[in-house]
Amino acid sequence: MARFEPHPSRRPAVVTGASSGIGAATATALAMAGHPVALGARRAERCEELAATIRAGGGEAFAHPLDVADGDSVKAFAQAAAENLGAVEVVVSSAGDLHAQRLDELDSDDFAAQVQVHLVGAHRLVSAFAPGMVARRRGDIVFVSSDVVRSPRTRMGAYVAAKSGVEGMARQMQMELEGTGVRASLVRPGPTSTGMGMNWDAETTGKVLEEWVKWGHARHPYFLRPSDVAAAVAAVVGMPRGAHLTLVEVQPEAPLEER
Ligand SMILES: NC(=O)c1ccc[n+]([C@@H]2O[C@H](COP(=O)([O-])OP(=O)(O)OC[C@H]3O[C@@H](n4cnc5c(N)ncnc54)[C@H](OP(=O)(O)O)[C@@H]3O)[C@@H](O)[C@H]2O)c1
Protein backbone atom coordinates (compact mmCIF):
# COMPACT_ATOMS: atom_id res chain seq x y z
CA MET A 1 0.00 0.00 0.00
CA ALA A 2 1.26 3.51 -0.83
CA ARG A 3 2.55 5.35 2.23
CA PHE A 4 1.01 8.63 0.99
CA GLU A 5 -1.95 9.54 -1.19
CA PRO A 6 -0.62 10.99 -4.47
CA HIS A 7 -0.92 14.75 -5.03
CA PRO A 8 -4.47 15.71 -6.00
CA SER A 9 -4.95 16.38 -9.71
CA ARG A 10 -5.85 20.02 -9.00
CA ARG A 11 -3.24 21.90 -6.97
CA PRO A 12 -3.93 25.66 -6.86
CA ALA A 13 -0.75 27.66 -6.30
CA VAL A 14 -0.14 31.22 -5.12
CA VAL A 15 3.00 33.09 -6.15
CA THR A 16 4.05 36.36 -4.54
CA GLY A 17 6.27 38.82 -6.39
CA ALA A 18 4.62 37.56 -9.58
CA SER A 19 4.85 40.90 -11.42
CA SER A 20 8.54 40.42 -12.28
CA GLY A 21 11.61 38.17 -12.38
CA ILE A 22 11.62 34.86 -10.53
CA GLY A 23 8.00 35.15 -9.33
CA ALA A 24 6.67 35.82 -12.84
CA ALA A 25 8.72 32.93 -14.26
CA THR A 26 7.53 30.64 -11.45
CA ALA A 27 3.87 31.49 -12.05
CA THR A 28 4.41 30.65 -15.73
CA ALA A 29 6.25 27.38 -14.97
CA LEU A 30 3.62 26.22 -12.46
CA ALA A 31 0.80 27.09 -14.89
CA MET A 32 2.58 25.07 -17.58
CA ALA A 33 2.79 22.18 -15.12
CA GLY A 34 -1.01 22.33 -14.78
CA HIS A 35 -1.43 24.35 -11.57
CA PRO A 36 -4.14 27.00 -11.39
CA VAL A 37 -2.13 30.05 -10.24
CA ALA A 38 -2.89 33.19 -8.20
CA LEU A 39 -0.41 35.98 -8.96
CA GLY A 40 0.21 38.71 -6.38
CA ALA A 41 2.36 41.87 -6.22
CA ARG A 42 1.88 45.59 -5.72
CA ARG A 43 1.91 46.19 -9.50
CA ALA A 44 -1.31 44.22 -9.96
CA GLU A 45 -1.66 45.35 -13.58
CA ARG A 46 1.55 43.49 -14.48
CA CYS A 47 0.23 40.38 -12.71
CA GLU A 48 -3.04 40.70 -14.62
CA GLU A 49 -1.15 40.93 -17.95
CA LEU A 50 0.74 37.73 -17.15
CA ALA A 51 -2.45 36.02 -15.91
CA ALA A 52 -4.14 36.92 -19.21
CA THR A 53 -1.20 35.42 -21.14
CA ILE A 54 -1.45 32.21 -19.10
CA ARG A 55 -5.20 32.02 -19.70
CA ALA A 56 -4.69 32.64 -23.43
CA GLY A 57 -2.33 29.64 -23.43
CA GLY A 58 -5.02 27.42 -21.90
CA GLY A 59 -4.00 27.74 -18.24
CA GLU A 60 -5.98 28.97 -15.24
CA ALA A 61 -4.70 32.17 -13.63
CA PHE A 62 -5.96 34.96 -11.45
CA ALA A 63 -4.28 38.21 -10.34
CA HIS A 64 -4.85 40.27 -7.21
CA PRO A 65 -3.00 43.22 -5.63
CA LEU A 66 -0.68 42.18 -2.82
CA ASP A 67 1.67 44.01 -0.47
CA VAL A 68 3.35 41.44 1.78
CA ALA A 69 4.40 44.25 4.14
CA ASP A 70 0.71 44.81 4.98
CA GLY A 71 -1.11 42.13 6.98
CA ASP A 72 -4.58 43.14 5.74
CA SER A 73 -3.39 42.99 2.13
CA VAL A 74 -2.07 39.43 2.63
CA LYS A 75 -5.38 38.35 4.22
CA ALA A 76 -7.40 39.87 1.35
CA PHE A 77 -5.11 38.20 -1.22
CA ALA A 78 -5.38 34.82 0.51
CA GLN A 79 -9.17 35.02 0.66
CA ALA A 80 -9.45 36.07 -2.99
CA ALA A 81 -7.10 33.27 -4.10
CA ALA A 82 -9.14 30.61 -2.27
CA GLU A 83 -12.45 32.01 -3.59
CA ASN A 84 -11.20 32.05 -7.17
CA LEU A 85 -9.12 28.86 -7.33
CA GLY A 86 -10.18 26.73 -4.34
CA ALA A 87 -8.12 25.57 -1.38
CA VAL A 88 -4.49 26.55 -1.90
CA GLU A 89 -2.09 23.58 -2.13
CA VAL A 90 1.13 25.43 -3.02
CA VAL A 91 2.58 28.74 -1.81
CA VAL A 92 5.69 30.30 -3.35
CA SER A 93 7.13 33.27 -1.45
CA SER A 94 9.18 35.26 -3.96
CA ALA A 95 8.31 38.90 -3.16
CA GLY A 96 11.32 40.98 -2.26
CA ASP A 97 13.42 44.03 -2.90
CA LEU A 98 16.98 45.01 -2.19
CA HIS A 99 18.61 48.31 -1.19
CA ALA A 100 22.37 48.39 -1.66
CA GLN A 101 23.77 50.19 1.38
CA ARG A 102 26.43 49.40 3.95
CA LEU A 103 25.01 48.55 7.37
CA ASP A 104 26.79 51.47 9.07
CA GLU A 105 25.10 53.86 6.60
CA LEU A 106 21.68 52.20 6.61
CA ASP A 107 18.85 53.86 8.51
CA SER A 108 17.21 51.42 10.95
CA ASP A 109 13.78 52.13 9.49
CA ASP A 110 15.09 51.06 6.07
CA PHE A 111 16.62 47.97 7.69
CA ALA A 112 13.24 47.15 9.26
CA ALA A 113 11.44 47.73 5.95
CA GLN A 114 13.53 45.05 4.21
CA VAL A 115 12.95 42.62 7.09
CA GLN A 116 9.22 43.40 6.83
CA VAL A 117 9.07 42.38 3.18
CA HIS A 118 11.39 39.36 3.13
CA LEU A 119 10.91 37.83 6.58
CA VAL A 120 7.71 39.10 8.19
CA GLY A 121 6.05 39.06 4.76
CA ALA A 122 6.99 35.38 4.35
CA HIS A 123 5.57 34.64 7.79
CA ARG A 124 2.33 36.41 6.90
CA LEU A 125 1.94 33.87 4.09
CA VAL A 126 2.60 31.05 6.54
CA SER A 127 -0.13 32.41 8.85
CA ALA A 128 -2.57 32.76 5.97
CA PHE A 129 -2.04 29.39 4.30
CA ALA A 130 -0.31 26.85 6.56
CA PRO A 131 -3.21 26.10 8.96
CA GLY A 132 -5.46 25.02 6.04
CA MET A 133 -2.67 22.84 4.66
CA VAL A 134 -2.10 21.20 8.03
CA ALA A 135 -5.86 20.52 8.31
CA ARG A 136 -5.86 18.93 4.81
CA ARG A 137 -2.62 17.05 5.67
CA ARG A 138 -0.74 18.13 2.55
CA GLY A 139 0.75 21.19 0.86
CA ASP A 140 3.96 22.87 -0.27
CA ILE A 141 5.36 26.17 1.00
CA VAL A 142 8.45 27.26 -0.94
CA PHE A 143 10.58 30.16 0.26
CA VAL A 144 12.82 31.83 -2.31
CA SER A 145 15.94 32.54 -0.27
CA SER A 146 19.38 33.59 -1.58
CA ASP A 147 22.92 32.27 -1.67
CA VAL A 148 23.86 35.33 0.44
CA VAL A 149 22.81 33.23 3.45
CA ARG A 150 25.73 30.87 2.78
CA SER A 151 28.08 33.58 1.55
CA PRO A 152 27.11 37.17 2.49
CA ARG A 153 27.74 39.98 0.02
CA THR A 154 28.63 43.48 1.15
CA ARG A 155 26.10 46.36 0.92
CA MET A 156 23.23 43.91 1.45
CA GLY A 157 23.19 43.69 5.24
CA ALA A 158 19.45 43.99 5.84
CA TYR A 159 18.81 41.58 2.97
CA VAL A 160 21.35 39.06 4.32
CA ALA A 161 19.80 39.32 7.79
CA ALA A 162 16.27 38.93 6.45
CA LYS A 163 17.10 35.98 4.19
CA SER A 164 19.02 34.30 7.04
CA GLY A 165 15.85 34.72 9.10
CA VAL A 166 13.81 33.15 6.30
CA GLU A 167 16.09 30.11 6.24
CA GLY A 168 15.95 29.81 10.04
CA MET A 169 12.16 30.02 9.94
CA ALA A 170 11.90 27.43 7.17
CA ARG A 171 14.24 25.01 8.96
CA GLN A 172 12.17 25.33 12.11
CA MET A 173 8.96 24.80 10.13
CA GLN A 174 10.41 21.61 8.68
CA MET A 175 10.66 20.32 12.26
CA GLU A 176 7.29 21.62 13.42
CA LEU A 177 5.47 20.35 10.31
CA GLU A 178 7.04 16.89 10.41
CA GLY A 179 4.25 14.32 10.24
CA THR A 180 1.64 16.80 8.95
CA GLY A 181 2.14 16.09 5.24
CA VAL A 182 3.07 19.76 4.66
CA ARG A 183 6.51 20.40 3.12
CA ALA A 184 8.34 23.68 3.80
CA SER A 185 11.21 24.08 1.33
CA LEU A 186 13.97 26.51 0.44
CA VAL A 187 15.10 27.44 -3.06
CA ARG A 188 18.32 29.41 -2.80
CA PRO A 189 19.28 31.15 -6.06
CA GLY A 190 22.63 32.65 -6.91
CA PRO A 191 22.87 35.75 -9.14
CA THR A 192 19.85 35.97 -11.45
CA SER A 193 19.01 38.55 -14.16
CA THR A 194 15.77 40.12 -12.94
CA GLY A 195 14.41 43.53 -11.96
CA MET A 196 16.41 43.36 -8.72
CA GLY A 197 19.17 45.99 -8.60
CA MET A 198 17.91 47.64 -11.80
CA ASN A 199 16.85 50.74 -9.84
CA TRP A 200 20.35 51.35 -8.41
CA ASP A 201 22.29 54.30 -9.80
CA ALA A 202 25.43 53.61 -11.85
CA GLU A 203 27.75 54.55 -8.97
CA THR A 204 26.07 52.09 -6.57
CA THR A 205 26.09 49.31 -9.16
CA GLY A 206 29.79 49.96 -9.84
CA LYS A 207 30.66 49.79 -6.14
CA VAL A 208 28.63 46.62 -5.61
CA LEU A 209 30.35 44.87 -8.54
CA GLU A 210 33.81 46.06 -7.41
CA GLU A 211 33.18 44.56 -3.97
CA TRP A 212 31.87 41.30 -5.48
CA VAL A 213 35.23 40.98 -7.26
CA LYS A 214 37.17 41.95 -4.12
CA TRP A 215 35.40 39.30 -2.02
CA GLY A 216 35.66 36.60 -4.70
CA HIS A 217 31.97 36.47 -5.66
CA ALA A 218 32.25 37.28 -9.37
CA ARG A 219 33.86 33.98 -10.41
CA HIS A 220 32.45 34.24 -13.96
CA PRO A 221 30.11 36.60 -15.82
CA TYR A 222 27.07 34.35 -16.26
CA PHE A 223 23.81 34.95 -14.37
CA LEU A 224 20.85 32.60 -14.01
CA ARG A 225 17.67 33.31 -15.97
CA PRO A 226 14.45 33.61 -13.91
CA SER A 227 13.16 30.49 -15.71
CA ASP A 228 16.12 28.51 -14.28
CA VAL A 229 15.04 29.30 -10.72
CA ALA A 230 11.41 28.67 -11.65
CA ALA A 231 12.40 25.18 -12.85
CA ALA A 232 13.89 24.50 -9.41
CA VAL A 233 10.70 25.66 -7.68
CA ALA A 234 8.61 23.49 -10.01
CA ALA A 235 10.87 20.51 -9.23
CA VAL A 236 10.44 21.04 -5.47
CA VAL A 237 6.66 21.29 -5.77
CA GLY A 238 6.50 18.40 -8.23
CA MET A 239 8.35 15.92 -6.01
CA PRO A 240 6.16 12.91 -5.33
CA ARG A 241 4.71 12.76 -1.83
CA GLY A 242 6.92 10.81 0.53
CA ALA A 243 10.04 12.71 -0.57
CA HIS A 244 10.99 16.30 0.21
CA LEU A 245 13.58 18.57 -1.43
CA THR A 246 14.28 20.59 1.71
CA LEU A 247 16.89 22.96 0.19
CA VAL A 248 17.86 23.46 -3.43
CA GLU A 249 20.67 25.90 -4.27
CA VAL A 250 20.80 26.99 -7.90
CA GLN A 251 23.92 28.58 -9.39
CA PRO A 252 24.67 29.75 -12.94
CA GLU A 253 26.96 27.42 -14.88
CA ALA A 254 30.20 29.05 -16.02
CA PRO A 255 30.80 29.65 -19.73
CA LEU A 256 32.43 26.65 -21.47
CA GLU A 257 36.20 27.00 -21.70
CA GLU A 258 38.87 25.28 -23.81
CA ARG A 259 40.35 22.17 -22.20
N1 LIG B 1 17.93 38.43 -8.63
C1 LIG B 1 18.79 37.74 -7.89
O1 LIG B 1 20.00 37.71 -8.16
C2 LIG B 1 18.29 36.95 -6.70
C3 LIG B 1 19.17 36.05 -6.10
C4 LIG B 1 18.75 35.33 -4.99
C5 LIG B 1 17.45 35.49 -4.52
N2 LIG B 1 16.60 36.38 -5.12
C6 LIG B 1 15.25 36.50 -4.57
O2 LIG B 1 14.31 36.23 -5.58
C7 LIG B 1 13.07 36.84 -5.22
C8 LIG B 1 12.49 37.53 -6.45
O3 LIG B 1 13.32 38.62 -6.81
P1 LIG B 1 13.72 38.90 -8.33
O4 LIG B 1 15.17 38.73 -8.43
O5 LIG B 1 12.83 38.16 -9.23
O6 LIG B 1 13.48 40.48 -8.40
P2 LIG B 1 12.38 41.36 -9.15
O7 LIG B 1 12.36 41.06 -10.59
O8 LIG B 1 12.66 42.75 -8.71
O9 LIG B 1 11.03 40.85 -8.49
C9 LIG B 1 10.69 41.15 -7.16
C10 LIG B 1 9.20 40.96 -7.02
O10 LIG B 1 8.82 41.18 -5.66
C11 LIG B 1 7.69 42.03 -5.67
N3 LIG B 1 7.62 42.77 -4.41
C12 LIG B 1 8.52 43.62 -3.87
N4 LIG B 1 8.05 44.13 -2.72
C13 LIG B 1 6.82 43.59 -2.55
C14 LIG B 1 5.81 43.73 -1.55
N5 LIG B 1 5.97 44.55 -0.50
N6 LIG B 1 4.66 43.01 -1.68
C15 LIG B 1 4.47 42.20 -2.74
N7 LIG B 1 5.38 42.03 -3.72
C16 LIG B 1 6.54 42.73 -3.61
C17 LIG B 1 7.84 42.92 -6.89
O11 LIG B 1 6.58 43.36 -7.34
P3 LIG B 1 5.94 44.80 -7.09
O12 LIG B 1 7.04 45.81 -7.12
O13 LIG B 1 4.97 44.92 -8.22
O14 LIG B 1 5.26 44.69 -5.76
C18 LIG B 1 8.39 41.90 -7.89
O15 LIG B 1 7.33 41.18 -8.48
C19 LIG B 1 13.37 37.79 -4.06
O16 LIG B 1 12.93 37.19 -2.86
C20 LIG B 1 14.88 37.89 -4.09
O17 LIG B 1 15.40 38.18 -2.84
C21 LIG B 1 17.00 37.11 -6.21
The ligand as a Gaussian input file, in Angstrom:
#p B3LYP/6-31G(d) Opt

LIG

0 1
 N       17.928000      38.428000      -8.632000
 C       18.785000      37.739000      -7.894000
 O       20.005000      37.713000      -8.163000
 C       18.294000      36.947000      -6.699000
 C       19.173000      36.054000      -6.095000
 C       18.746000      35.327000      -4.988000
 C       17.449000      35.495000      -4.524000
 N       16.602000      36.379000      -5.121000
 C       15.249000      36.504000      -4.570000
 O       14.306000      36.233000      -5.577000
 C       13.065000      36.835000      -5.219000
 C       12.495000      37.529000      -6.449000
 O       13.325000      38.625000      -6.813000
 P       13.722000      38.905000      -8.325000
 O       15.166000      38.731000      -8.427000
 O       12.827000      38.162000      -9.228000
 O       13.485000      40.480000      -8.404000
 P       12.383000      41.360000      -9.149000
 O       12.364000      41.061000     -10.593000
 O       12.656000      42.755000      -8.713000
 O       11.027000      40.846000      -8.485000
 C       10.690000      41.154000      -7.163000
 C        9.197000      40.957000      -7.020000
 O        8.823000      41.184000      -5.658000
 C        7.687000      42.033000      -5.667000
 N        7.617000      42.772000      -4.413000
 C        8.521000      43.623000      -3.869000
 N        8.053000      44.135000      -2.720000
 C        6.818000      43.594000      -2.551000
 C        5.813000      43.733000      -1.551000
 N        5.968000      44.549000      -0.496000
 N        4.664000      43.013000      -1.675000
 C        4.473000      42.202000      -2.738000
 N        5.377000      42.030000      -3.717000
 C        6.535000      42.731000      -3.614000
 C        7.843000      42.918000      -6.892000
 O        6.582000      43.361000      -7.344000
 P        5.938000      44.802000      -7.087000
 O        7.038000      45.812000      -7.124000
 O        4.968000      44.921000      -8.219000
 O        5.258000      44.692000      -5.759000
 C        8.388000      41.902000      -7.886000
 O        7.328000      41.182000      -8.483000
 C       13.365000      37.791000      -4.062000
 O       12.932000      37.190000      -2.857000
 C       14.881000      37.886000      -4.092000
 O       15.398000      38.176000      -2.836000
 C       16.999000      37.109000      -6.212000

